[in-house]
Amino acid sequence: MRRRNLLSVAAAFIGLVLIADRPGSVVAATQSAVHEVTFETTGMSFKGPESIPAGLTLVRIVNKGTDLHHVQLIRLTDGKTAEDFSAAVKAAPFDPMGPAAAPAWVHFIGGPNGAIPGASATAVMNLEPGNYVLICFIPDSKGVAHIALGMTKALKVTGAADTGVSEPKETIVITAMDFKLVPDKAIAAGTQTIRFNNAGTQPHEVLVVQLPPDKSVKDFVAAFEPGHAGPHPGKPISGMTGVDKGGHAFFTAKFEPGRYGLICFFMDEMKKAPHFALGMMQDFTVK
């Protein structure tokens, strides 16, 4: 692909994910003290609590709007607030596909990747006390990211985390590197609890895509180039929004036998190319 087409593919599809059923296996794998919080989307806004307790948290997005949405959780350090974040974005907008260009006090924590209208998605993360913002980076039909349309929400995480709460017990580990997505074993059919580790040097995400028997993940990505006609060859089924280097989070995916792909749509700030164009897309077969 030409580079400008690669950029448009990435911008058109960051974080896109079709939501599977509510991932009860993630909840069941933790102790009962895990916190749960739900945010609803209507139009270009998040509706939900202003403050939640610190600790291991299942974050749920319920999409009651007409557009695809996700939750990208961002933790603000150095005493910064949601107002500081909004001011920084207005003063020098950073590309959501190039998180390395974000201010140093902006940290990508993950979150449930997009939910189609009428659907929901979840992710489990350990949230430290502090100031956060919820953001949707997914673009509208004109290519404008929802964050630019006002889709942000301030969130305070308070108190001390309960250190007695266990993280989910994963069945699969997917490790993000610069620039590979590496499962620790062959992915089998059934509902899998996935731990997403970022062992790279910059933020990464993962999208899980179900593919037709005769198509590859490259075909799926190519279908989002401008001018493509016809149906898209495949569908997203699960994933995790951006996680900083050294971070990890959990999500679930239900796999049927067949062909699948893994993709990272984030942008490399130095090379000005989406991560999938640098090697972060992979085909695999579930038996």
C-alpha positions as CSV (number, residue, x, y, z in Angstrom):
1,M,0.0,0.0,0.0
2,R,1.0,3.6,-0.4
3,R,1.9,5.3,2.8
4,R,-1.0,7.8,2.7
5,N,-3.4,4.9,2.2
6,L,-1.9,3.1,5.2
7,L,-2.4,6.2,7.3
8,S,-6.1,6.4,6.2
9,V,-6.6,2.7,7.0
10,A,-5.2,3.3,10.5
11,A,-7.2,6.4,11.0
12,A,-10.4,4.7,9.8
13,F,-10.1,1.7,12.1
14,I,-8.2,2.4,15.3
15,G,-9.6,0.3,18.1
16,L,-12.5,-1.1,16.1
17,V,-13.9,-4.3,17.7
18,L,-17.1,-6.2,17.5
19,I,-18.1,-7.1,21.0
20,A,-18.6,-10.6,22.1
21,D,-21.0,-11.6,25.0
22,R,-20.3,-10.2,28.4
23,P,-17.1,-11.9,29.4
24,G,-18.2,-13.6,32.5
25,S,-15.0,-15.7,32.6
26,V,-13.0,-12.6,33.4
27,V,-15.2,-11.8,36.3
28,A,-15.3,-15.4,37.5
29,A,-11.5,-15.6,37.4
30,T,-11.2,-12.8,40.0
31,Q,-12.2,-12.5,43.6
32,S,-15.6,-10.9,44.4
33,A,-13.9,-7.7,45.6
34,V,-13.1,-6.7,42.0
35,H,-14.8,-3.3,41.2
36,E,-17.2,-3.0,38.3
37,V,-18.0,0.2,36.6
38,T,-20.3,0.9,33.5
39,F,-20.2,3.8,31.2
40,E,-22.9,4.4,28.6
41,T,-22.5,6.2,25.4
42,T,-25.2,8.4,23.8
43,G,-24.1,10.5,20.9
44,M,-20.6,11.8,21.5
45,S,-20.6,11.5,25.3
46,F,-19.9,9.1,28.1
47,K,-22.5,8.8,30.9
48,G,-21.3,7.3,34.2
49,P,-19.7,7.9,37.6
50,E,-17.4,10.8,38.3
51,S,-15.3,8.9,40.8
52,I,-14.5,5.2,41.4
53,P,-12.3,3.3,44.0
54,A,-8.8,2.3,43.1
55,G,-7.9,-1.3,42.4
56,L,-8.6,-4.1,40.1
57,T,-11.6,-2.9,38.0
58,L,-13.8,-4.3,35.3
59,V,-14.7,-1.4,33.0
60,R,-17.8,-1.9,30.8
61,I,-19.0,0.3,27.9
62,V,-22.6,0.0,26.9
63,N,-23.2,1.7,23.5
64,K,-26.7,3.3,23.3
65,G,-25.7,5.5,20.4
66,T,-25.6,5.0,16.7
67,D,-21.8,5.0,16.2
68,L,-19.1,2.6,17.1
69,H,-17.3,3.5,20.3
70,H,-14.6,2.4,22.7
71,V,-13.1,3.4,26.0
72,Q,-9.4,4.5,26.0
73,L,-8.5,5.1,29.7
74,I,-5.7,7.7,30.1
75,R,-4.1,8.3,33.5
76,L,-2.8,11.9,34.1
77,T,0.3,12.3,36.3
78,D,2.4,15.3,37.5
79,G,-0.7,16.8,39.1
80,K,-2.5,17.3,35.8
81,T,-6.3,17.3,35.5
82,A,-8.8,16.7,32.7
83,E,-8.9,20.4,32.1
84,D,-5.1,20.4,31.5
85,F,-5.6,17.5,29.1
86,S,-8.3,19.3,27.2
87,A,-6.1,22.5,27.0
88,A,-3.1,20.5,25.8
89,V,-5.1,18.8,23.1
90,K,-6.6,22.2,21.9
91,A,-3.2,23.9,22.0
92,A,-1.3,21.1,20.1
93,P,-3.5,18.2,19.1
94,F,-1.7,14.9,19.2
95,D,-2.6,12.2,16.8
96,P,-4.4,9.4,18.7
97,M,-2.6,7.0,16.3
98,G,0.7,8.4,17.4
99,P,0.6,8.3,21.2
100,A,4.3,8.8,21.5
101,A,3.5,12.4,20.6
102,A,1.3,12.8,23.6
103,P,2.5,14.9,26.6
104,A,4.8,12.9,29.0
105,W,2.1,13.1,31.7
106,V,-0.4,11.2,29.5
107,H,-0.3,7.4,30.1
108,F,-2.3,4.8,28.2
109,I,-3.9,2.3,30.5
110,G,-6.1,0.3,28.1
111,G,-9.8,-0.3,28.1
112,P,-12.6,-2.1,26.4
113,N,-12.2,-1.8,22.6
114,G,-15.1,-0.5,20.6
115,A,-18.7,-1.5,21.0
116,I,-21.2,-1.5,18.1
117,P,-24.6,0.3,18.7
118,G,-26.6,-1.8,21.1
119,A,-23.6,-3.8,22.3
120,S,-21.2,-3.7,25.2
121,A,-17.5,-4.5,25.9
122,T,-15.4,-5.1,29.0
123,A,-11.8,-5.0,30.0
124,V,-10.1,-5.6,33.4
125,M,-7.3,-3.3,34.6
126,N,-5.6,-2.3,37.8
127,L,-6.3,1.4,38.3
128,E,-4.1,3.5,40.5
129,P,-5.4,6.5,42.4
130,G,-5.3,9.7,40.5
131,N,-6.9,11.7,37.7
132,Y,-8.1,10.0,34.5
133,V,-9.9,10.8,31.3
134,L,-12.0,8.5,29.2
135,I,-11.6,9.1,25.5
136,C,-13.0,7.7,22.3
137,F,-10.5,7.9,19.4
138,I,-12.6,6.1,16.8
139,P,-13.3,8.4,13.8
140,D,-16.7,9.3,12.4
141,S,-17.7,8.8,8.8
142,K,-15.8,11.9,7.8
143,G,-12.6,10.7,9.5
144,V,-12.9,13.0,12.6
145,A,-11.9,11.3,15.8
146,H,-14.7,11.3,18.4
147,I,-12.3,13.0,20.9
148,A,-12.4,16.0,18.6
149,L,-16.2,16.0,18.8
150,G,-16.1,16.2,22.6
151,M,-16.1,12.5,23.5
152,T,-14.1,12.7,26.7
153,K,-15.0,12.4,30.4
154,A,-13.1,13.2,33.5
155,L,-12.7,10.4,36.1
156,K,-11.2,10.4,39.6
157,V,-9.8,7.1,41.0
158,T,-9.6,7.4,44.8
159,G,-8.5,5.5,47.9
160,A,-6.0,2.6,48.2
161,A,-6.2,-0.5,46.1
162,D,-7.2,-3.8,47.8
163,T,-4.0,-5.8,47.4
164,G,-5.9,-9.0,48.2
165,V,-7.8,-9.1,45.0
166,S,-6.4,-11.5,42.4
167,E,-6.0,-10.7,38.7
168,P,-7.9,-12.8,36.2
169,K,-6.4,-16.2,35.4
170,E,-5.5,-16.0,31.7
171,T,-5.7,-18.9,29.3
172,I,-3.7,-17.0,26.6
173,V,-1.0,-14.3,26.8
174,I,-0.6,-12.0,23.8
175,T,2.6,-10.0,24.0
176,A,3.1,-6.8,22.0
177,M,6.6,-6.0,20.8
178,D,8.1,-3.5,18.4
179,F,6.7,-4.7,16.0
180,K,5.0,-8.1,16.6
181,L,2.0,-9.5,18.4
182,V,2.9,-12.9,19.9
183,P,0.5,-15.4,21.5
184,D,2.2,-17.7,24.0
185,K,0.5,-20.7,22.5
186,A,-1.9,-21.8,19.8
187,I,-5.4,-20.3,20.4
188,A,-8.0,-23.0,20.8
189,A,-11.8,-22.9,20.2
190,G,-13.9,-21.6,23.1
191,T,-14.0,-18.5,25.3
192,Q,-10.4,-17.4,26.2
193,T,-9.3,-15.0,28.9
194,I,-6.4,-13.1,27.3
195,R,-3.7,-11.2,29.1
196,F,-2.3,-8.4,26.9
197,N,1.3,-7.6,27.8
198,N,3.1,-4.6,26.2
199,A,6.8,-5.5,26.0
200,G,7.5,-2.9,23.4
201,T,9.0,0.6,23.7
202,Q,5.7,2.5,22.9
203,P,2.0,2.1,23.4
204,H,0.3,-0.8,21.6
205,E,-3.2,-2.2,21.1
206,V,-4.6,-5.5,19.8
207,L,-7.6,-6.2,17.6
208,V,-8.8,-9.8,17.1
209,V,-10.4,-10.3,13.7
210,Q,-12.4,-13.3,12.4
211,L,-11.7,-14.0,8.7
212,P,-13.3,-16.0,5.9
213,P,-11.5,-19.2,5.0
214,D,-10.0,-17.7,1.8
215,K,-8.9,-14.3,3.2
216,S,-5.9,-13.0,5.2
217,V,-5.5,-10.2,7.7
218,K,-3.8,-8.2,4.9
219,D,-7.1,-8.5,2.9
220,F,-9.0,-7.2,5.9
221,V,-6.7,-4.2,6.3
222,A,-6.7,-3.5,2.5
223,A,-10.5,-3.4,2.5
224,F,-10.3,-0.1,4.4
225,E,-8.4,1.7,1.8
226,P,-10.2,4.6,0.0
227,G,-12.2,3.4,-2.9
228,H,-12.7,-0.2,-1.8
229,A,-16.0,-1.6,-3.0
230,G,-17.9,-4.5,-1.6
231,P,-18.1,-6.2,1.8
232,H,-15.2,-6.3,4.2
233,P,-13.5,-9.7,4.3
234,G,-13.9,-10.5,8.0
235,K,-15.1,-9.0,11.3
236,P,-13.5,-7.9,14.5
237,I,-14.5,-9.9,17.6
238,S,-12.5,-8.5,20.5
239,G,-9.5,-6.6,21.7
240,M,-7.8,-4.1,24.0
241,T,-7.3,-0.3,23.5
242,G,-3.8,1.2,23.9
243,V,-1.6,0.1,26.8
244,D,1.7,1.8,27.7
245,K,5.0,0.0,27.5
246,G,5.4,-2.3,30.5
247,G,1.7,-2.4,31.1
248,H,-0.9,-5.2,30.9
249,A,-4.6,-5.7,31.0
250,F,-7.2,-8.5,30.3
251,F,-10.1,-9.1,27.9
252,T,-11.9,-12.1,26.6
253,A,-12.8,-13.4,23.2
254,K,-15.0,-16.3,22.0
255,F,-13.3,-18.3,19.2
256,E,-15.0,-20.7,16.8
257,P,-12.9,-22.9,14.6
258,G,-11.6,-21.0,11.6
259,R,-9.2,-18.3,10.5
260,Y,-8.3,-15.1,12.5
261,G,-5.9,-12.2,12.6
262,L,-4.3,-9.9,15.2
263,I,-3.7,-6.3,14.4
264,C,-2.3,-3.1,16.0
265,F,-3.5,0.1,14.4
266,F,-1.4,2.6,16.5
267,M,1.0,4.9,14.7
268,D,4.8,4.9,14.9
269,E,5.7,8.5,15.4
270,M,9.2,8.2,14.0
271,K,8.4,6.2,10.9
272,K,5.0,7.8,10.3
273,A,3.4,4.4,9.6
274,P,0.8,2.4,11.4
275,H,2.2,-0.5,13.4
276,F,0.4,-3.1,11.2
277,A,2.5,-1.9,8.3
278,L,5.6,-2.5,10.4
279,G,4.8,-6.1,11.1
280,M,2.1,-6.0,13.8
281,M,-0.5,-8.1,12.0
282,Q,-0.6,-11.9,12.1
283,D,-2.9,-14.7,10.7
284,F,-3.7,-17.7,12.8
285,T,-6.0,-20.7,12.7
286,V,-8.3,-21.9,15.5
287,K,-9.0,-25.6,15.6
